[in-house]
Amino acid sequence: MLNMEIKLRKHDILPVLVAMFMMVALCPISALAQSKRITGKVVSSVNSEIVQGVNVLVKGNSRKGAVTDGEGKFSLEATPNDVLVFSFIGFKSKEVKVGSETTFNISLDEDATQLTELIVTGSRNTGRTILETPVPVDVISIKDIMGELPQIDLAQMLAFVAPSFNAVRSQGGDLNSHVDPVQLRNMAPNQILVLVNGKRRHTSALLITETAVGSPSTTVDLMTIPVSAIDRVEILRDGAAAQYGSDAVAGVVNIILKKGTNKLTANLTGGGYANTGGQAGALTKSGKPDGFNYQFDANYGFKIGDKGYFNMSGQITQRRPTLRPFVNDWGFFDKTYLNNLRTDKAGNPVITNPELINAQAAGNTSQIAALTTETGLMTARGLTKADFAVYAGMPAITLGSTFYNAGYEINPTTTIYSFGGASYKYLEGFSCYFRRPAQTDRFNYLLYPNGFRPQMTSNTSDVSNTIGLKSKIGEFSVDFSNTFGRNTMRLGMVNTMNASLGSNSPVNMNLGTHQFSQNSTNLDMSRYFKGIMNGLNIAFGAEMRIENYKIMKGQEESYAYGTAGVVTVGKDGLLVGPDGKPLENASSVPIVDANGNPLAVTAGQQVTVKSLSSNCQCFAGFGPKNERNEFRTTMAAYLDAELELTRKFLVAGAFRLENYSDFGGVTIGKLAARYSITKTLSLRGSIASGFRAPSLQELNYTHTATAFVPDKNGIPQPLDVTTYPTNSTAARVLGIKGLKQEQSRTYGIGLTYQPAPGFEVTLDAYQIDVDNRIFRTSYFNASEVGNNYSEVIGEGEAQFFVNGADVRSKGLEAVGNYTLNLQKGKSLTFTLATILSKNTVLNRKVLDLNVANLTSEQIVEKYLSRDVIGQFETGTPRTKLIGSVTYRVNRFNAMLRGTYFGTVTERSVSSDNDGNFYDQTFSPQAVFDLSFGYDLNRNVKVSIGGSNIFDKYPQILRPENQGFYLYSNNQQGSNGAYYYGRLTFNF
């Protein structure tokens, strides 16, 4: 573990970078005089298929080289005396002397022990491999592993092969299940930067208010990118804000798209969950297998003449929901319902138990007695407790997406390229408590006589496009590009109502639309100087980014307060019903004055008789007060250099200036180094500073939702809570300040070791300190705040996004890969990867709030509550280990993978009468995946397998914490065993 207290300042980095820049200016170029342009093509010796991504390096100068394109072609400068080295994962390396030739046709022999490949993330120098980088980078070949994994979307694939990567799939909780938030090193989703082909990817419009680490966050929706379009994913596990911009505090995920042509690949996958019901006994309801899903994806590339390619991919996904009911016993019908004691706002009786009326008319005394009990009425209506259960589970998803990647060589030094795609996703999730008839303020007999279970929906459209030009200006490589992306989410609710509108309420509603747009224009230049020491690569560039965030209102009924419970008095008199008795409120209690007499009212007066809940049930619609249309412009410039002081010693530095239109300017930097102790053992380390401005979503999101807080009997009761932006009146009156930027410092040290061909080991320790981390406060109500706060927020409660604390994340990561060739046609591949991490809140930041009726200790707890701190510190596994073994023999392959999730502790804000909090620690969990594959012929492969094949469920929550969930959701989740079959086609 690290415990370094080092601050990175710009005056520490500038001397090194200035020296590097001066060496560039003095660089001699005479050594290039005898160079000539070398071109060629690389194919496989087995089937003569082109091989893209092959490293072509000049021997003795690993900083000079090229990579084969989608047609297997390469081009570079070399002298007649140079020797070219061709290498790529899965093939034997080959050396070829240049001599007098200028064109080469190279064939490579397959060899599974060759695992080292070139990367492009974390280094702007051509020809850097995994073991040569000064910072840790994982390279995951999606095209090679997708046929062996049970998972069918990118986020879940990465979560089960890369231990530092996480994508907690929520099984409920308002909109939290509509996008899977991605994380690195147990940091928040908005502290990871996602790139596609090295260009910044836009985030989802959705602000996820409850993440696995307790922080509100935006995230990239990886489901919008079809897996069939992806060649590989490079995960940079190091602070890279100085290289790529803000959000790269924990690292970078770079998705590299396919470029191949004249080859059709496709996958047809189907699967489902066993749904055995888990180990919770009567609290669960076992059911038939569910969660059936079907996915078809395909990829094909076209040649554009002899100098270009157009690669396109498509995907269609259909997922059915998984239902994991929590069969509770919270009292479904109250006495007023069972005994027909309710009245409408005018005092007329409302018959809620017609079965009782019929029994009374028939004089059936035994039936009368039974029907006045909850059990008796449920029996008469054919209902069980399971019909009132809370549903957690995976949402139903219908998804269609397409992506393309194209390039065309205009001349030997200039290439135009473009990539992008479009997707549409419809999702229906389980995120709401069942509304029981006993909840009189949220009930309507005509619409839902036995209560109802609202469900949230979202219609998401996502579009993106990048177009760019790569060329040469003198000796400098130039890349000029523009990237546009937009994510639009139309939110809805089905099987719901607005109780304050009465029986006229719609039952399906449009809640509003969120939209996030981003346009980035980039100019990047780089040059490699062979004559400076052992080689210097220098890069510099600029970026302009424009962002726009919109909240557009939904239909009026979704956010309005209706008059179903309001009486407009016709004439002066008393507030009584037709029987002359006082009108009753929603709890069937007479409305009287201090003396117990009916209220005196005057003509035209409006009196709220029934306090019926306003807004759409479960999740209020976005109204005019929530609408937003906010813009931001960001300008940035960077300088990046890598200097090989000797053949063994590499130093790298980056320096970035960034200016936000709403947060001003910032200067950040990074230094990194690698030293080769031997040919197979190297040490590496880095230190970096970072900056992250609050997202437009964090700054402007506002909404009213229904929270459920347990009463003294442990039964969750509804509570309307509004999240206000920090520039609102509610925030200013309370004393909440505007959000500030987060500032970070990252330190890393590690080693790489390659004891034998095909055997690689990396070990890295890190520490990330973040100041002013953004969290969400607990609830503040008017009676607690005092100072006439009810005039600002009304009867509900308020919460805010605040810079709640300074935090630290530190850990140790280890990755090992070993491929063993047993004999011809047989091989064993072993992988073992782990992360040991620890998150700590260093300093809770509390303002001097204008609160009259809370102690200072209570204010501290409200500002950053212990359950939020617990979620950050211990709410996700601090140990995660993934081990796998793959066996291949001729046409057959088998894979067994185990994933170990460490201990999780969830902290509570509730306690017993002795002050003991209802905290709970969950024991470690281990799940296993298994797959078998067989090549029917060279074109068709069949595979079967499963995830969590032993049907392991996590521990059940303690009774005091059983609300929406029955199981903890922060390890493997409660879906249980999943089994699948897949056909893979290659033509």
N, C-alpha and C positions, 0 to 999 in steps of 0.2 A: 504494500500500500504506500501511497505517496502522502507526504505531509509537507509540501513545499510552500513557502510563502515568498514567491517571486513576482514582481510586478514588471510587466513589459511596457516600456515607454518608447515613444517614437525616436527619442535621441539615442536609444540603445541600438536601434536597427539602422538608422540613417547612415552612420559611417560605413557599415559593411556594404550597404546597397550603393552608396556613392562610389566606393572603391571599385565595386564590380562594374558600375557604369563607366567609370574612367578607363578601366581596362578594355572595355568594349571599344571605346573611341580610339585606343592605341593599337587595336588588334591588327596584325599584318595579314594580308590576304594573298600574299604571294604563294603560299603553300597550296592554294587551290588552282594554280595555273594549269596543272596537268590533269585536272579532273575531267571526266566526261560523263555524259548522261547514260545510265544503264537502265534498261527496261526488261521486263520479262513476265512470265506467267508460271504459277505453281499449281500442280494437280496432285491427286492421290495416285500412288502407284497401283492401288488395288482396283479402282474402278474408273480412273482417269477423270474423276469429278474435280472441279475447281476447289481450292481451299482458300477461303478468305481469312484474314486476320493473321497470316503468317508473318513472323518477325524476320525481316531481312536486315542484318546488321553487318557492318564492316568489322572484321576480326581485329581485335586489339583496340577498337574504338567503339565501344558499345553505345556511345551517345549519337552515333551517326547511322541512320538507317531508314527503313520504310516499313509499311505494313501493306499486305496485299488487299485489294479492294474486293467488291462484290463479284468481280469477274476473275478473281485470282491474280490480278495484275499488280505490278509494283514498278516504281521508278525512283532512282536516287543517283547522287553524284558519287563517283569512285575513280580511283586511278588504276592503271594496268597492273600495278603491283599488289593491289588490295585483294583480300580473300573475303568473299561473301559467306555469311553463316545464315542458313535458313532453319528456323525452329518454330514449332507450334505444339500446343498441347495435343497429345495422342499420336505424335509422329516423331520419328528419329530425326535428329538434326543432320544437316548436310552442309559441307563446306565446298565452295567452288571458287577457283581463282579467276579474276576478271580477265587478265591478259588483253588480247586484242578484240575480244568480243564486246558487243554492245547490247545484244539481245540474248536472253536465256529462257529456255523452257525446262523447268525443274519439276521432277516427280519425287514425292516424299513417301517413305515407307512408314506404315502405322507402327506405333509402339506406345502402349498405355503407360509406360513408366515416365514418359516425358510430360511433366506437369507445369513447367514454368512458361508463362505467357506474358505478353506485353500488356501494359495497362495505360490508360489515358487519364485516370482520375488522380488528382493530388500532385501531378507533375505535368508541366507543359513541355517536357523534353521527350522527343521521339525515342523509343527504344528502351524505356525503363521497364524492368520486370518486377514481379511482386517482391522478390527477395532483395531487390536493389533500392527500394524506396526508403526514404528516411522516416516515413510514417506508415502505420499499418493499413493495408488495403486488402479486402477480400474480393476475389473474382469468382462469381458463380455463373456457370454456363447453363442458362435456362434451357436453351435448345437441347442440351444433352440430358438434363435431369427431369424435364417435365413429364417424360413418359414413364418415370419410375415413382413419382410422388402421388400420394392420394389427394393432396391439395390441388385445386384447379385455378386459384387466382394468385397473383404475384405476391401480395402482402403475406398471405398465409404460407406460401412456399418459402419465402425468405425467413419467416419467423421460425420455421422448423429445420433450417439448414445453417443459419447464422445466429449464434447465441447472443450477440450484442444487439441484434435487431429484434424488435418486438412489434406485434400488431394485435392488441387485445380486442377481440371481437365481442362487443357488448351484446347481451341477450335481453336488452330492454332499456328503459330509462329515457323517455321522450325521444329525442332525435339521435341519441348516442349510438344507436345501432345502424344508422343510415350511412355512415362512412367509417371504415376501419382506420383509426389513427395509427400512424407508424412512428416508431421510436428507435433511438440508438442510445446505448449505454444508460438506460433507465432515465433519460432526460425527457423533457416534454416534446410532443410532436412538432411544435413550432420552432424547435431548436435543431431540426434536421432539414437539410436542403436537398431537394430532389431535382436532378437534371435528366434530360433526355438528349442523348448525343452531345452532352456537354453544355446544353442550354437550359436555363432555369425553367422549371415546370410550374405552372400556376397552381394555387391551392383550391380546395373546395370552397364554395361560398359559405358553407356551414361552419359556425363556431361551435365546437364541441365543448359544452360547459362543464362536463365531468369526465376527466380523463383518468387513466390508470395511475398517474402521478399527481393528481389533485389540482392540476392547473387548467384553466380554460385555454383552448388551443385551436388553431386551424391546422389542417393537414392536407396533403395531396391525396386524392382519391385514386389509388393505384388500380382499382378495379376498372377504371375507364380506359386502361391501356391493355389491349388483348395480349395474352401471354405468347401467342404464336408469332407476334411481331418482334419478340425480344431475342437477341442473340445471347447477351450476357448482362449481368449486373455487377457493377464495381462499387463496393462499399468502403468509403474512406472513413476510418475510425479515428478521427483527429479533428481538432478545431481548425476550420478552414475559412473563417469569415474574411480574412485578409486576401485570400485567393479568389473566393467566389461570391462574397457578399454576405450580408446578414442572413440569419437563420442557420448558418453552417456552424453553430456553436458545438454541437455534439459530433457532427460529421456530415458526409455527403453520400447520397445514393445516386449513382449515375447509371441510367438505363441505356444500353447500347442496342440499337435496332439492327435487324438483319439487312444484308445487302445482296444476298445470293440471287441468282437468276436461273431460269430454265429448270426449276425444281419445285414440285408441289409437295408440301407436307401438310398433313391434317390429323386431327385427333377427335375421336368421338368418345366421350366419357359419360358414364351413368353410375349413380350410386345412391345410397341412403343410409339412415341411422337406424340402429336396432330398437331404440326407445324401450329399454327394459324397465324404466322407472326409477333407477337409482336405488339408494339404500335408506330412503327416508320413511319407509313404511306407509302408514295411513296418510301421511302428508302429501304423498305423491300419488299419481294415477298412472299406472303402466298402460301403455297403449300399443297399437300396431306400429310397425316400422314407419318412420316418417322422414321428412326432410329430403325427399327424393329430388335429385338434381340431374340435369342433363346439360352437357356443354359440347358444342361443336366449334372447332376453330380450324382455320386453314391459312396457309401462307404460300404465296407464289411470286416469283420475280421475273420481270421481262427485261430483255436487253433493249437499250435505245441505241440503235446502230451498233458500232463497235466501241463506243466510248462512254456509254451510259447505262444506267440500270433504273428500274422502277419496281420496287418490292412492295407488295401490298398484303395485308392481313385482315382477317375478319373473325368475329366471334359472336356466337349466340348462346346465351345462358338462361336456363330456367331452373329456379330453385324453389321448392316448396318449403313452407315453414316447419320448424321443429317446435313442438308444443311441450313445455315442461311446467305443468300446472303445480301450483302450491295450494293444496286443498286445506284451507284454514277454517276456523270456526269463530268468526267475528260477529255473529248476530246479523242475520240477513233480513229478517222482518221484525219490526218493533211492535209493541202492544197497540199503538194507534193504527197500524196497518192491519194487524190480525183481527182487531175488534171493530173495524170500520168507524174509527173515531176522528178521522181527518175531515177537514172542511176546505172548501175553496176560499178565495179571497173575499167573496161576498157572504160567507157563512153558510153556504149550502153544503150538505154532507157529500163526501166523496166515498163511493163504495170501492174499497180495495180488496175485499174478501167476499166476492159474490157466492162462493161455495158455502160460507157461513150463513148467508141470508137464506139460501135454499135449504140448508139443514134446519134452520130455525122454523122455516115455513112448514117443513115436514115433521117437526117436533121430534127429531132424532137426537136425543140428549147425548148419546155417546159420540155421535159424529160432531155435535156442537162442541163438546169438550175437546175433541181431537183437533178440530180446525182452528181453535184459538191458541194452539201451540205451533211453534215453528216447524217441528218435525211433522205434525199432522198435516199442515197445509202443504209442505213440500211433497209428502206422500201423495196427497190428493192431486197435485199437479204433475206428478211424475218427475220431480226434481230431486237431485242429490247435492251434497256439498260441493262436489266436483263441478257442478254447473255454475257455481259462484267463485270458482278458483281464480287466483291471479295467474296470468300466463306470462312466463318468461320463455325465451327461446329465440332461435335464429329467424330473421325475417324472411318473407317470401320475396324473391327478386326475379325480375325479367330484365335481361340486359342484352343489348345489341351494340357492337362496337366495331369500328374499322380504323386501320392505321396504314400509313404509307411511308416509304423512305426512298428517296430518289436522288440521283446525281448524274451529272453529265460533264465530261471533260471537253471544255471549249478548245483548249490547246494544252501542250504538255505542262504548263505551269498554272493553268486556271481551270477551276471546276466550279460549276454552279450546283447547289444542292438544295433540297427541300424535304421536309418531313412534317407529319402531323396526323390528325385524325378527328373522328367524331364518335360520340357514343350517346346512347339513351338508356336510362335505367329507371324502372319503376319498382318501388319497394313498399311493402306493407309490413309494418313491424308491430311487435308487442311491447308497449311502453306505458300502459295505463292500468291503474287499479280498476277492478270491477266496481261499478257504482251500485251499491246495494239499496234496496227499497227503504231500508232504515235511515238512509242519508236523505232526509226530507228536503234539504235545500237543493239537492241535485237529482230530483226524482220527478217523473211524470207518468202517471198510471196509463194514460191513453197510448203513449208512445212505447213505454217499456214497463209493463206491469210487474215483471220479475227482476228489474234492474237491467244493466247493460254493461258491455265491455268495449270501450272506445278503442280504436286502432288508428295509428298514425300512418300516413302515406307520404311518399315524396316522388316527384317526377323530376329527374335530373337529366339535363342535356349538357354535354361537355364538348367543346370544340377547341382545336389548337392548330397552329400552323407556324412553321419556321421556314424562312427562305434566306439563303446566304450565298456568299461568293468567297472561295478560297483562291488566293493567287500569290504572286511574288512581286515585291517592289525592291529591285536590286537583290540583295541577299536576304531580305526579310520576308518571312511568310506572313501573309495577311488573311484574316478571316473577318468578313463583315456580314452581319446577319441581323434579322429582325424576327422576333418571336411574339406571337399573339396567342393568348389563351383566355377562355371564358367558361365559367361554370355557373349554371343556372339551376336553382332548386325551387320547384313549386311545391309547397307543403300543403297537406290536406289531412282531413280526419273523416273516418267512416264510422258508422254505428255510434253516433254521438248526438248531442243536442245542446241547445242553450236554454237552461231551465227557466231563465227570466223571460223567455219568449213564450213559454207554455207549449201547448200542443201545436202551435203554428211554427215551431222551430224546425228548420231543416235537420235531417239526420246525417247528411254528408256535406262537408264544408270545405271551401278553399280558404286556407289560413293565411295565404300570402306567398310572396316569392322573394327569395334571396339570390343575389347575383354578384359574382366577383369577376372582374376583368383585369388582365395584366398585359401590358405591351412592353417588351424589352428590346432595345436596339444596342448592339454590341459591335465594337471594333477591337480586334485582338491582333497583335503583331509579335513575332518571335524570330530569333535568329540564334543559330548555334555557331560558336567561335571555336574552331578546332585548335588554334594556336595559343590560346591562353591557358597556361598550365596544362592540365589534362583535358580541358574542354569546359567551355562556359556556355550555358543556354540562358538567354535573357528574353523575357516577354513583358509586354506592357499593353495597356489598352484602356478603354473607357466604356461605360454603360450608362444609358438613360432608361429609366423604367417609370411607366405611368400605371397607376392602379386606380380602380374604381370599385366601390362597394355600394350596393343598393339593397334596401329593404322596401318592397312594394306591398301595399296593403292587400288584405284578403277581402272576402265578402263581408258585408256589414254585420250579418247575423253572428259571425264568428268572434266579434269583439264587442258587440253592443250590449247595453243593459236594457232589457225590455220591461214591460209593464204588467207581466202576468201576475205579479204579486203586489201590485200597487192599485189602490182604490182611489178614484177621484170622487170626492163627496158631492152628492147632488144637491143637498139642502142642509141647513143648519140642524144640528141635533146630536145624537150619540152614535158612536161607532159600534153598531150592533148588527146582527144578522137577521134573517127572516123570523127566527124564533125569539127575537128580542134579547138574546144573550150576546155578550161581547164577542167581537170577532177574535179568531185565534191566529196566533203566529204559526210559522212553519213547524214548530215543535208541539203544536196543539195546546199551547198555553194561552189563556184568555189575555187580551190586551186591555189593561185597566190602568187607572191612575193610582196615585199613592194611597187612596182610600179604598181601593178595590172596586171602584165603580167604572162603568164604561167611559171611554174618553169622549170629551165634548169636541165636536168638529164643526167646521163652517163650510158653507157651500164653496165649491171650487178647490178646496184643500186636497192635496195629494198625500196619502198616507201609505207607507210601506207596511203592508200586513204580513206578507210572506217574504222573508229575506231569501229569495231564490238566487242561486248562483248565476252570475252573468257569464258571458263569454262561452266559447266552445268548451265542452267538458274535456278535461285532461290537459289540453294545451290551447290556450287562448289564441285567437287569430291576431295578426298584426294589423293594427289600425292606423289612422292618420298620425297619431302621436308617435308611432314607432317608425314611420317612414324615414328613410335616409337616402342620400345620394352624395357620397363623399369621394373626393379625389386626393391623390398623393403623387408627387413627382420625386424621383430619386436620381441623383447624378453621382457617378463614381468614376474614379481613375485608380489604376493599380500598376505596380511594378513588381515583377517576379523574376528571380534569378536563381540558377543552380550552377555552382562552381565545383568542379572536380579538382581539388587541390593536388591530390596525387591519385594514383590508380586505386588507392584504398580509402581515401578520405573525401567525402562529398559534403558540402554545405549548401543550404538553400535558404532563401529569404523572400518574404513578400511584404509589400507595403501598400496600404489602401487608404484613399481619401474618399469619404462618402458624405453626401449632403442630402438630407430629407427636407422637403418643403414644409413639413410640420414639426420637425424635431432638430433642425439645424445640422451642423457638420460634426464629423468625427474622424479621427485618425487611428487606424489599427494596424498591427503588424504581426509577423510570424518569422521565427527562425527554426531551422531544422538541420540535422546532420546525421550522417551515417559513416561508420568506420568499419572496414573489413579487417577483422583480426586475423582470419585465415580465409582461404578461398570459400569455405563453407560456413563460416561463422562471422556475423556482423552485429555491431551495436548501433542503435539508432535512438534519436531523441528529438523532442520539439518543445517549443514554448510559443504561445500565441495569445493575443488579446482579441476580443470580439465585441460586437455591438449588435443589439437587436431592438429596433423600434417596435412598439406595440403595433400589431396589425390593425388595419382599418376595421376589422370585425371586432376586435377587443375594444377599440376606442368608441364604437358607435352602436354596438348591439344593445337593444332594449326589448324587453318582453315580459309578459305576465304568465306564469305557469302555476300549476297546482302541485304543491309539495304535500307530502303526507308525513305527519309527525305523530309518533305513538302517544296515546293518552296514558293515564295511570294504570289502565288495564292492559297496556301493550297493543291496543288496537289502533292502527294508523288512522288519523283523522285529517281531512283535507284542510289546506291552508294556502291561500292565494299569495304568491310571492312575485314581486316585480324586480327584475334586474334593471337598474338605471345606469346610464353612462355617467362617467365622472364629470362631464360638463353640464349635468342636469341640475335643476333647482334642488331636487332631493339630495344630491350629493353635496352641493355647496352649503345648504342649510345645516347638514350634519357635520360638515367640516372635512369631507373626503376631498382629497386633492386630485388634480389631473394626473394621469399615468405618465411615468417617466420611462426612458429607455432602460433596457437591461444591458449590463456590461459584464463581460466574462473574461476569465483568464484560464487557459488550458495548458497543462504540462503533461508531457509523455516521455517515457523511456522504455526501450525494449530491445529485443535481440531476434535475429533470424538464424536458422541453422538448417543446413542441408547435409546430413551425414552420409547420404547415398543417393544415387539417381532415383527419382520418384519418391523420395522421403523428404518432407518439408515440415519444419516446426517454427512457429513464431510465438513469442511471449512478450506482452506489452502491458505496462502499468500506466495509469492515467489519473489525473485529477482535474476536475472542472469546477471552478468557482464562478457563481453567477450572482451579481448584486442586483437588487430591486426586482427579484423574480415576481411575476404577476400571479396572484391567486384571487379567489373569490371569497368575499366575506360571508359570514353567517347572516341570519335574518335580524333586522332591526324593526321593531314595531313602534307605533306612535306613543303608547303608554310608557315604554322604556325610555324613549328619547325625550319625551316631554316637550316643552317649548312650543306647544301648539303644532307639533309635527303632523298631526292628523290632517291639518289643512293642506299639507303637501302631498302625502301618500294615501290618505283615506284610511279605510279599515284594513287593508292588506298589510303586507310586510315588505321591506326593501332590502336589497343586497347590491353589492358593487364589486367591480374588478379593481384591485389595488396592488401596489407594489408591496407585497406582504412580508417579504423576507429576503435575506441573503442566504444562499444555499450552496452546498458543496456535494459533488458526486465524485467518487473515486473508486477505482477497481483494478482488477487484474484480468487480462484476457489471454487465453492460450488456444492456439489452433495447430493441429497436426494432421498431415495427410501422408498416406503411404500406399503405394501400389506395388503388388508383388506378382510377377509373372511366374506361374507355376510350371507350365509347359505350353506347347503350341496350342493356341486357342483358349487357354484358361488363364484367369487372373483373379486376384483378390485385392480389393481396395478398402482400406481402413481410414476412417476419419474420426477425429475426436476434437471437440471444441467446447470451450467453457468460458463463462464470465463470472467472476466473484466481485460483487459491487456493494457499495454502501452509499446511501444518500443521507444528508444531514442538513437540518435547518440551523444555520449558524447564528442568525440574528432575526428575531421577530420585530418588524417595524410597525409601530403603532403611533397614530397621530393624536393630537389633543382634540378629541371630538367634542361636539356640543351636545352632550348627553346628560340629562338631569337625573335620571332614576336608575343608573347602573354604577356599580363600583368600578374602580380602575382595573381590578382583576377581571371583572366581567367584560369590560370593554376590550381588553387584550384578547380574551377568548372569542369575542364576537368578531374581532378584526381578522384573526387567523386562528380558527378553531382547532382543537386537538385532533379531530377526525381528519381534517385536511392535512395537517402536519403528518399524521400517521399514514395517510395515503401516499404522501411523497416519500417518507422515510422507510416504511415497511409494507406498503400496500401492494407491491409487486415482488415477485421472487428476486432476491438479491443474488441467488446462485442459479445458474441455468447451464445445463450440460447436455450436449448432443453428441452421441456416438453412433456410428453406422458402419456396416460392413456390406460390401457389394461383391457378389461372386458372378463371374461370367465364364461360360464355357460354350464355345461355338454359338449356336442360336439361342441359348438359354441364359437368362440372368435372374438373380434374386437379390433383394435388398432388405435388410433388417436394420431398423433405426430406433434407438431409444432416446427419449427426451426427459430429462430430470428437471423438475421445477422445485426450487428451494422453498423454505419456510416463508409464510406470509402472515403478518399480524395486522388486523384491522382494529383501529381504535374507535371508540364510541364517545359521543357527548352525553349519553344517558347513563344514569347510575342508579343503584338501589338505595334504600333508605340509609345505609351506612356509608354512602359516598363511593362505593366500589363501581367503577365504570364497567360497562358491558363489553370489554375488549375480548378479542378472540384470536388465538394463534392457530394457524392451519398447518398441519404437518406436511412435509415434502411429498410430492407426487411424482410418479414415473409412468409414462405411457410409451407404448411401442407401436411402430408402424411396420408393415410387412408388405412386400410386393413381389410378384413373380412375372417374368416376361418371356415370351417366346416369339422368335421371328418365323412366321409361317413361310415367308419367302423374302426376297430382298425388298419387296414393296410393302408388305403388311406385317405388323407386329401386334400381338394380343398380350394384354397384361391384366392381372387381377390383384387385389390386395385390400388393405384396410388401414385405417388410422385409429389409434387407441383400441387395438384389436382385442384387448382383454376387458373392454367395457368399464374402464376405471372412472368413477365419479369422485369429485372432490368431497371434502368434509361438509356436512350440513351445518348451517348457521345455528348458533345458539338461539333458543326461543325468543329472547328479548330483541334479537336483530332480524328475525324473520318478518320481512315486510313484503317488498316486491319480489325479492329473490329468496330461494330456499337454500341454494348452494352458493359458495363463494365463486366469483366470476374471474378471479385474478390468477388462476393457474391454468388448467386445461379446459375450464368451462364444464357445463353440465349437459352437453349433448350426448356423451357416451360414445359407443363404438360406431364407426362408419366404415362401410365396405363399398368397393367400387369395381368396375370393369372398364377397360379402355381398348379401343382399336386405334392404331397409329398407321398412317399411310405415308409412303414416300415414293414419289414418281418423278 
